[in-house]
């Protein structure tokens, strides 16, 4: 079983991203743990039945309580080390800052020891025919194959 954490803004369809919410349900049906590490408010207010799609949420606004946001890599590391330490793999799906979004999800994943998948790479692979491990190969293959 793998753990997938998704950024929200510019990642999921509810906030200008390419990933359909159905993809989250597909991962859950496959037996993976699926959650968020992003804009919880945007997700909850725009995704009907959101509680059926995710098992956890990280990176909510702690400003009123702690005086600021806790960095995303800290949330990811804490979750991996304390909440669910025995997963096969930990994967953050999100943005590359300045390339595909405003948040540094790739950097956060690297600092936390999670594998990173760019949102457009994840969205470009049909979940029924490919595993997340095939994403880079499929993307490369698609970019070099001519369509008739």
Secondary structure, DSSP 8 states (H G I E B T S, - for coil): -EEEEE--TTTBGGGT-SB-HHHHHHHHHTT-EEEEES-HHHHHHHSTTGGGT-SEEE----HHHHSS---HHHHHHHIIIII-TT-SEEEEEE--BTTTBSS-HHHHHHHHT-EEEEHHHHHTS-TTT--GGGHHHHHHHHHH----
